[in-house]
Amino acid sequence: MVVKPKVLLNLSEKCIRSFNPKVEQEDGYADSFLEAEGVKDEAAKMFIKQVFYGCRRYRKLLEAVIGAYMEEFHRSKSDEVRFRMIAYLALLRLDDLTTADFKALCTASFQPNILAELLHFLFEEDTFQQKCVPPLQQHYGDDYIQGPLLEYIQAHADQMKALASAWDSLAFGTLQSTQKCASPDSGASPDSGASTGKIPRAPIEVMPFKLSQPR
């Protein structure tokens, strides 16, 4: 059985949110969580464990980058954990995911306009230098920030910015369709069955993710 992206993300987020470092040991927590949730699929268990431990291990990096993003765009605090998860996959695990897998996980998380906004923020080098580097410097040296981290961002920038542009176009097209249907001149009434601007699509089931090595 292949576990759908939204289920994977929901379980990963629940695992992260339910962990209390003041009363629980990090080692083995994910295994206890998965057993309690009744997760049987091995690929799903591996993915959830990797996201949990990865977000814990790189929490200072993710807090710095997503903190800067949320401040810049005034995003809801309630979405912070989900943003950190997507940032973890984008900034540290793209080499272990196919583009289709990453896209499926992203679209199960947020609307296209928000995804485009986030990827532009993470992978536009000028934005990274201006907005992300200062908070990162509170926890990391420039040898890491301007070395391996920036090199990774540069290596994946074209691919991620192309994906962001595609989501920009999708968001703009959806907005135009919605505005057209809402126009008094459109000839469509709320009960007419006309398009609402939403694009119907079949449920996505992705192949097991390659998050098998800790990072």
ChimeraX commands (.cxc) that place a marker at each C-alpha (Angstrom):
marker #1 position 0.00,0.00,0.00 radius 0.5
marker #1 position 1.35,3.43,-0.96 radius 0.5
marker #1 position 0.67,6.14,1.62 radius 0.5
marker #1 position -0.56,9.41,0.12 radius 0.5
marker #1 position 1.52,12.58,0.53 radius 0.5
marker #1 position -1.06,14.37,2.66 radius 0.5
marker #1 position -1.21,11.47,5.10 radius 0.5
marker #1 position 2.58,11.34,5.30 radius 0.5
marker #1 position 2.79,15.05,6.00 radius 0.5
marker #1 position 0.00,15.01,8.57 radius 0.5
marker #1 position 1.65,12.15,10.46 radius 0.5
marker #1 position 5.08,13.78,10.24 radius 0.5
marker #1 position 3.69,17.06,11.57 radius 0.5
marker #1 position 1.86,15.27,14.37 radius 0.5
marker #1 position 5.07,13.45,15.33 radius 0.5
marker #1 position 7.00,16.73,15.50 radius 0.5
marker #1 position 4.30,18.59,17.40 radius 0.5
marker #1 position 3.69,15.82,19.93 radius 0.5
marker #1 position 7.35,15.49,20.94 radius 0.5
marker #1 position 8.20,17.21,24.23 radius 0.5
marker #1 position 11.99,17.34,24.76 radius 0.5
marker #1 position 11.49,18.23,28.44 radius 0.5
marker #1 position 9.91,14.89,29.26 radius 0.5
marker #1 position 10.82,12.55,26.37 radius 0.5
marker #1 position 14.00,11.20,24.85 radius 0.5
marker #1 position 14.51,12.01,21.19 radius 0.5
marker #1 position 16.06,8.61,20.43 radius 0.5
marker #1 position 13.32,6.10,19.79 radius 0.5
marker #1 position 10.48,8.61,20.02 radius 0.5
marker #1 position 9.46,8.26,16.39 radius 0.5
marker #1 position 9.25,4.48,16.71 radius 0.5
marker #1 position 6.96,4.82,19.72 radius 0.5
marker #1 position 4.84,7.38,17.89 radius 0.5
marker #1 position 4.48,5.19,14.78 radius 0.5
marker #1 position 3.51,2.18,16.86 radius 0.5
marker #1 position 0.88,4.22,18.70 radius 0.5
marker #1 position -0.50,5.55,15.40 radius 0.5
marker #1 position -0.62,2.04,13.90 radius 0.5
marker #1 position 1.57,2.89,10.90 radius 0.5
marker #1 position 2.59,-0.37,9.19 radius 0.5
marker #1 position 3.96,0.71,5.80 radius 0.5
marker #1 position 7.77,0.53,5.97 radius 0.5
marker #1 position 8.40,3.32,3.45 radius 0.5
marker #1 position 5.97,5.58,5.30 radius 0.5
marker #1 position 7.63,4.82,8.63 radius 0.5
marker #1 position 11.06,5.61,7.22 radius 0.5
marker #1 position 9.86,8.89,5.70 radius 0.5
marker #1 position 8.18,10.07,8.91 radius 0.5
marker #1 position 11.23,9.16,11.00 radius 0.5
marker #1 position 13.59,10.97,8.64 radius 0.5
marker #1 position 11.45,14.13,8.62 radius 0.5
marker #1 position 11.10,14.07,12.41 radius 0.5
marker #1 position 14.78,13.54,13.16 radius 0.5
marker #1 position 15.87,15.85,10.33 radius 0.5
marker #1 position 13.70,18.70,11.60 radius 0.5
marker #1 position 15.06,18.11,15.10 radius 0.5
marker #1 position 18.69,17.96,13.98 radius 0.5
marker #1 position 18.44,21.07,11.79 radius 0.5
marker #1 position 15.92,22.95,13.89 radius 0.5
marker #1 position 18.16,26.04,14.29 radius 0.5
marker #1 position 18.64,26.29,10.53 radius 0.5
marker #1 position 14.93,25.79,9.86 radius 0.5
marker #1 position 13.87,28.19,12.62 radius 0.5
marker #1 position 16.17,30.87,11.20 radius 0.5
marker #1 position 15.09,30.50,7.58 radius 0.5
marker #1 position 11.37,29.99,8.17 radius 0.5
marker #1 position 11.34,32.65,10.87 radius 0.5
marker #1 position 12.69,35.13,8.30 radius 0.5
marker #1 position 10.17,33.95,5.71 radius 0.5
marker #1 position 7.19,34.23,8.05 radius 0.5
marker #1 position 8.24,37.67,9.18 radius 0.5
marker #1 position 8.63,38.82,5.58 radius 0.5
marker #1 position 5.24,37.52,4.41 radius 0.5
marker #1 position 3.26,37.62,7.69 radius 0.5
marker #1 position 2.33,33.95,7.57 radius 0.5
marker #1 position 0.32,32.30,10.35 radius 0.5
marker #1 position 2.26,30.86,13.28 radius 0.5
marker #1 position 0.01,27.81,13.11 radius 0.5
marker #1 position 1.66,26.83,9.80 radius 0.5
marker #1 position 5.23,27.12,11.08 radius 0.5
marker #1 position 5.88,23.40,11.57 radius 0.5
marker #1 position 4.57,22.57,8.10 radius 0.5
marker #1 position 6.75,25.31,6.59 radius 0.5
marker #1 position 9.78,23.89,8.40 radius 0.5
marker #1 position 9.05,20.43,7.02 radius 0.5
marker #1 position 8.89,21.70,3.44 radius 0.5
marker #1 position 12.05,23.76,4.01 radius 0.5
marker #1 position 13.81,20.67,5.35 radius 0.5
marker #1 position 12.95,18.72,2.21 radius 0.5
marker #1 position 13.82,21.67,-0.05 radius 0.5
marker #1 position 17.10,22.70,1.57 radius 0.5
marker #1 position 18.48,19.33,2.60 radius 0.5
marker #1 position 16.79,16.40,0.85 radius 0.5
marker #1 position 16.18,17.22,-2.82 radius 0.5
marker #1 position 18.93,14.81,-3.82 radius 0.5
marker #1 position 16.90,12.01,-2.20 radius 0.5
marker #1 position 13.53,12.89,-3.77 radius 0.5
marker #1 position 12.32,12.89,-7.34 radius 0.5
marker #1 position 10.85,16.16,-8.58 radius 0.5
marker #1 position 7.44,14.46,-8.78 radius 0.5
marker #1 position 7.68,13.34,-5.15 radius 0.5
marker #1 position 8.71,16.78,-3.92 radius 0.5
marker #1 position 5.96,18.44,-5.93 radius 0.5
marker #1 position 3.36,16.01,-4.58 radius 0.5
marker #1 position 4.42,16.69,-1.00 radius 0.5
marker #1 position 4.37,20.45,-1.53 radius 0.5
marker #1 position 0.94,20.53,-3.19 radius 0.5
marker #1 position -0.44,18.45,-0.33 radius 0.5
marker #1 position 0.71,21.21,2.05 radius 0.5
marker #1 position -0.15,24.66,0.70 radius 0.5
marker #1 position -1.83,26.56,-2.12 radius 0.5
marker #1 position 0.26,27.25,-5.26 radius 0.5
marker #1 position 0.76,30.95,-4.52 radius 0.5
marker #1 position 2.25,30.18,-1.10 radius 0.5
marker #1 position 4.49,27.44,-2.48 radius 0.5
marker #1 position 5.78,29.78,-5.20 radius 0.5
marker #1 position 6.41,32.49,-2.63 radius 0.5
marker #1 position 8.33,30.10,-0.36 radius 0.5
marker #1 position 10.52,28.60,-3.09 radius 0.5
marker #1 position 11.40,32.03,-4.50 radius 0.5
marker #1 position 12.36,33.10,-0.98 radius 0.5
marker #1 position 14.56,30.04,-0.41 radius 0.5
marker #1 position 16.25,29.82,-3.82 radius 0.5
marker #1 position 16.66,33.42,-5.00 radius 0.5
marker #1 position 20.27,34.04,-4.02 radius 0.5
marker #1 position 19.88,37.77,-3.36 radius 0.5
marker #1 position 16.94,37.10,-1.06 radius 0.5
marker #1 position 18.84,34.33,0.68 radius 0.5
marker #1 position 21.80,36.64,1.33 radius 0.5
marker #1 position 19.67,39.54,2.54 radius 0.5
marker #1 position 16.96,37.76,4.54 radius 0.5
marker #1 position 18.29,34.34,5.55 radius 0.5
marker #1 position 22.00,34.81,6.15 radius 0.5
marker #1 position 21.74,37.26,9.10 radius 0.5
marker #1 position 19.59,34.94,11.29 radius 0.5
marker #1 position 21.64,31.91,10.17 radius 0.5
marker #1 position 24.83,33.63,11.32 radius 0.5
marker #1 position 23.54,33.50,14.89 radius 0.5
marker #1 position 23.97,29.71,14.81 radius 0.5
marker #1 position 26.33,28.84,11.93 radius 0.5
marker #1 position 29.65,30.05,10.59 radius 0.5
marker #1 position 30.09,31.58,7.16 radius 0.5
marker #1 position 32.17,28.57,6.15 radius 0.5
marker #1 position 28.98,26.50,6.21 radius 0.5
marker #1 position 26.48,29.18,5.10 radius 0.5
marker #1 position 28.50,30.45,2.15 radius 0.5
marker #1 position 29.97,27.00,1.49 radius 0.5
marker #1 position 27.90,23.78,1.47 radius 0.5
marker #1 position 24.51,25.44,2.10 radius 0.5
marker #1 position 24.83,28.10,-0.59 radius 0.5
marker #1 position 26.36,25.60,-3.03 radius 0.5
marker #1 position 23.34,23.32,-2.51 radius 0.5
marker #1 position 20.94,26.22,-3.11 radius 0.5
marker #1 position 22.78,27.23,-6.27 radius 0.5
marker #1 position 22.80,23.64,-7.55 radius 0.5
marker #1 position 19.02,23.33,-7.20 radius 0.5
marker #1 position 18.01,26.95,-7.88 radius 0.5
marker #1 position 17.03,26.60,-11.54 radius 0.5
marker #1 position 14.84,23.57,-10.87 radius 0.5
marker #1 position 13.14,25.10,-7.84 radius 0.5
marker #1 position 12.59,28.50,-9.43 radius 0.5
marker #1 position 11.06,26.82,-12.48 radius 0.5
marker #1 position 8.69,24.94,-10.17 radius 0.5
marker #1 position 7.89,28.18,-8.34 radius 0.5
marker #1 position 7.13,29.93,-11.65 radius 0.5
marker #1 position 4.79,27.10,-12.64 radius 0.5
marker #1 position 2.93,27.52,-9.34 radius 0.5
marker #1 position 2.84,31.28,-9.88 radius 0.5
marker #1 position 1.14,30.70,-13.23 radius 0.5
marker #1 position -1.28,28.19,-11.76 radius 0.5
marker #1 position -2.22,30.55,-8.94 radius 0.5
marker #1 position -2.69,33.45,-11.37 radius 0.5
marker #1 position -4.80,31.34,-13.74 radius 0.5
marker #1 position -6.98,30.09,-10.89 radius 0.5
marker #1 position -7.48,33.66,-9.65 radius 0.5
marker #1 position -8.48,34.86,-13.11 radius 0.5
marker #1 position -10.97,32.02,-13.52 radius 0.5
marker #1 position -12.48,32.72,-10.12 radius 0.5
marker #1 position -12.80,36.43,-10.86 radius 0.5
marker #1 position -14.40,35.73,-14.25 radius 0.5
marker #1 position -17.00,33.42,-12.72 radius 0.5
marker #1 position -17.76,35.98,-10.02 radius 0.5
marker #1 position -18.23,38.78,-12.56 radius 0.5
marker #1 position -21.83,39.98,-13.09 radius 0.5
marker #1 position -21.17,39.78,-16.84 radius 0.5
marker #1 position -20.08,36.17,-16.80 radius 0.5
marker #1 position -23.61,34.86,-17.12 radius 0.5
marker #1 position -22.99,32.27,-14.44 radius 0.5
marker #1 position -25.06,32.07,-11.31 radius 0.5
marker #1 position -23.89,30.45,-8.08 radius 0.5
marker #1 position -26.13,27.45,-8.80 radius 0.5
marker #1 position -25.43,27.15,-12.51 radius 0.5
marker #1 position -22.70,24.53,-12.15 radius 0.5
marker #1 position -20.13,26.76,-13.86 radius 0.5
marker #1 position -16.45,26.31,-13.08 radius 0.5
marker #1 position -15.26,27.74,-9.78 radius 0.5
marker #1 position -11.69,28.06,-11.03 radius 0.5
marker #1 position -10.54,24.90,-9.29 radius 0.5
marker #1 position -8.76,22.42,-11.51 radius 0.5
marker #1 position -10.01,18.86,-10.96 radius 0.5
marker #1 position -7.29,16.26,-10.60 radius 0.5
marker #1 position -6.98,12.63,-9.72 radius 0.5
marker #1 position -5.58,11.73,-6.29 radius 0.5
marker #1 position -1.79,11.46,-6.32 radius 0.5
marker #1 position -0.09,8.36,-4.99 radius 0.5
marker #1 position 3.67,8.63,-5.13 radius 0.5
marker #1 position 6.20,5.85,-5.04 radius 0.5
marker #1 position 8.06,5.21,-1.76 radius 0.5
marker #1 position 10.43,8.04,-0.96 radius 0.5
marker #1 position 14.18,7.57,-0.88 radius 0.5
marker #1 position 14.64,9.11,2.55 radius 0.5
marker #1 position 16.56,6.13,3.85 radius 0.5
marker #1 position 19.81,7.76,4.94 radius 0.5
marker #1 position 19.84,10.19,7.88 radius 0.5
marker #1 position 20.61,13.81,7.05 radius 0.5
marker link #1:1,2 radius 0.2
marker link #1:2,3 radius 0.2
marker link #1:3,4 radius 0.2
marker link #1:4,5 radius 0.2
marker link #1:5,6 radius 0.2
marker link #1:6,7 radius 0.2
marker link #1:7,8 radius 0.2
marker link #1:8,9 radius 0.2
marker link #1:9,10 radius 0.2
marker link #1:10,11 radius 0.2
marker link #1:11,12 radius 0.2
marker link #1:12,13 radius 0.2
marker link #1:13,14 radius 0.2
marker link #1:14,15 radius 0.2
marker link #1:15,16 radius 0.2
marker link #1:16,17 radius 0.2
marker link #1:17,18 radius 0.2
marker link #1:18,19 radius 0.2
marker link #1:19,20 radius 0.2
marker link #1:20,21 radius 0.2
marker link #1:21,22 radius 0.2
marker link #1:22,23 radius 0.2
marker link #1:23,24 radius 0.2
marker link #1:24,25 radius 0.2
marker link #1:25,26 radius 0.2
marker link #1:26,27 radius 0.2
marker link #1:27,28 radius 0.2
marker link #1:28,29 radius 0.2
marker link #1:29,30 radius 0.2
marker link #1:30,31 radius 0.2
marker link #1:31,32 radius 0.2
marker link #1:32,33 radius 0.2
marker link #1:33,34 radius 0.2
marker link #1:34,35 radius 0.2
marker link #1:35,36 radius 0.2
marker link #1:36,37 radius 0.2
marker link #1:37,38 radius 0.2
marker link #1:38,39 radius 0.2
marker link #1:39,40 radius 0.2
marker link #1:40,41 radius 0.2
marker link #1:41,42 radius 0.2
marker link #1:42,43 radius 0.2
marker link #1:43,44 radius 0.2
marker link #1:44,45 radius 0.2
marker link #1:45,46 radius 0.2
marker link #1:46,47 radius 0.2
marker link #1:47,48 radius 0.2
marker link #1:48,49 radius 0.2
marker link #1:49,50 radius 0.2
marker link #1:50,51 radius 0.2
marker link #1:51,52 radius 0.2
marker link #1:52,53 radius 0.2
marker link #1:53,54 radius 0.2
marker link #1:54,55 radius 0.2
marker link #1:55,56 radius 0.2
marker link #1:56,57 radius 0.2
marker link #1:57,58 radius 0.2
marker link #1:58,59 radius 0.2
marker link #1:59,60 radius 0.2
marker link #1:60,61 radius 0.2
marker link #1:61,62 radius 0.2
marker link #1:62,63 radius 0.2
marker link #1:63,64 radius 0.2
marker link #1:64,65 radius 0.2
marker link #1:65,66 radius 0.2
marker link #1:66,67 radius 0.2
marker link #1:67,68 radius 0.2
marker link #1:68,69 radius 0.2
marker link #1:69,70 radius 0.2
marker link #1:70,71 radius 0.2
marker link #1:71,72 radius 0.2
marker link #1:72,73 radius 0.2
marker link #1:73,74 radius 0.2
marker link #1:74,75 radius 0.2
marker link #1:75,76 radius 0.2
marker link #1:76,77 radius 0.2
marker link #1:77,78 radius 0.2
marker link #1:78,79 radius 0.2
marker link #1:79,80 radius 0.2
marker link #1:80,81 radius 0.2
marker link #1:81,82 radius 0.2
marker link #1:82,83 radius 0.2
marker link #1:83,84 radius 0.2
marker link #1:84,85 radius 0.2
marker link #1:85,86 radius 0.2
marker link #1:86,87 radius 0.2
marker link #1:87,88 radius 0.2
marker link #1:88,89 radius 0.2
marker link #1:89,90 radius 0.2
marker link #1:90,91 radius 0.2
marker link #1:91,92 radius 0.2
marker link #1:92,93 radius 0.2
marker link #1:93,94 radius 0.2
marker link #1:94,95 radius 0.2
marker link #1:95,96 radius 0.2
marker link #1:96,97 radius 0.2
marker link #1:97,98 radius 0.2
marker link #1:98,99 radius 0.2
marker link #1:99,100 radius 0.2
marker link #1:100,101 radius 0.2
marker link #1:101,102 radius 0.2
marker link #1:102,103 radius 0.2
marker link #1:103,104 radius 0.2
marker link #1:104,105 radius 0.2
marker link #1:105,106 radius 0.2
marker link #1:106,107 radius 0.2
marker link #1:107,108 radius 0.2
marker link #1:108,109 radius 0.2
marker link #1:109,110 radius 0.2
marker link #1:110,111 radius 0.2
marker link #1:111,112 radius 0.2
marker link #1:112,113 radius 0.2
marker link #1:113,114 radius 0.2
marker link #1:114,115 radius 0.2
marker link #1:115,116 radius 0.2
marker link #1:116,117 radius 0.2
marker link #1:117,118 radius 0.2
marker link #1:118,119 radius 0.2
marker link #1:119,120 radius 0.2
marker link #1:120,121 radius 0.2
marker link #1:121,122 radius 0.2
marker link #1:122,123 radius 0.2
marker link #1:123,124 radius 0.2
marker link #1:124,125 radius 0.2
marker link #1:125,126 radius 0.2
marker link #1:126,127 radius 0.2
marker link #1:127,128 radius 0.2
marker link #1:128,129 radius 0.2
marker link #1:129,130 radius 0.2
marker link #1:130,131 radius 0.2
marker link #1:131,132 radius 0.2
marker link #1:132,133 radius 0.2
marker link #1:133,134 radius 0.2
marker link #1:134,135 radius 0.2
marker link #1:135,136 radius 0.2
marker link #1:136,137 radius 0.2
marker link #1:137,138 radius 0.2
marker link #1:138,139 radius 0.2
marker link #1:139,140 radius 0.2
marker link #1:140,141 radius 0.2
marker link #1:141,142 radius 0.2
marker link #1:142,143 radius 0.2
marker link #1:143,144 radius 0.2
marker link #1:144,145 radius 0.2
marker link #1:145,146 radius 0.2
marker link #1:146,147 radius 0.2
marker link #1:147,148 radius 0.2
marker link #1:148,149 radius 0.2
marker link #1:149,150 radius 0.2
marker link #1:150,151 radius 0.2
marker link #1:151,152 radius 0.2
marker link #1:152,153 radius 0.2
marker link #1:153,154 radius 0.2
marker link #1:154,155 radius 0.2
marker link #1:155,156 radius 0.2
marker link #1:156,157 radius 0.2
marker link #1:157,158 radius 0.2
marker link #1:158,159 radius 0.2
marker link #1:159,160 radius 0.2
marker link #1:160,161 radius 0.2
marker link #1:161,162 radius 0.2
marker link #1:162,163 radius 0.2
marker link #1:163,164 radius 0.2
marker link #1:164,165 radius 0.2
marker link #1:165,166 radius 0.2
marker link #1:166,167 radius 0.2
marker link #1:167,168 radius 0.2
marker link #1:168,169 radius 0.2
marker link #1:169,170 radius 0.2
marker link #1:170,171 radius 0.2
marker link #1:171,172 radius 0.2
marker link #1:172,173 radius 0.2
marker link #1:173,174 radius 0.2
marker link #1:174,175 radius 0.2
marker link #1:175,176 radius 0.2
marker link #1:176,177 radius 0.2
marker link #1:177,178 radius 0.2
marker link #1:178,179 radius 0.2
marker link #1:179,180 radius 0.2
marker link #1:180,181 radius 0.2
marker link #1:181,182 radius 0.2
marker link #1:182,183 radius 0.2
marker link #1:183,184 radius 0.2
marker link #1:184,185 radius 0.2
marker link #1:185,186 radius 0.2
marker link #1:186,187 radius 0.2
marker link #1:187,188 radius 0.2
marker link #1:188,189 radius 0.2
marker link #1:189,190 radius 0.2
marker link #1:190,191 radius 0.2
marker link #1:191,192 radius 0.2
marker link #1:192,193 radius 0.2
marker link #1:193,194 radius 0.2
marker link #1:194,195 radius 0.2
marker link #1:195,196 radius 0.2
marker link #1:196,197 radius 0.2
marker link #1:197,198 radius 0.2
marker link #1:198,199 radius 0.2
marker link #1:199,200 radius 0.2
marker link #1:200,201 radius 0.2
marker link #1:201,202 radius 0.2
marker link #1:202,203 radius 0.2
marker link #1:203,204 radius 0.2
marker link #1:204,205 radius 0.2
marker link #1:205,206 radius 0.2
marker link #1:206,207 radius 0.2
marker link #1:207,208 radius 0.2
marker link #1:208,209 radius 0.2
marker link #1:209,210 radius 0.2
marker link #1:210,211 radius 0.2
marker link #1:211,212 radius 0.2
marker link #1:212,213 radius 0.2
marker link #1:213,214 radius 0.2
marker link #1:214,215 radius 0.2
view
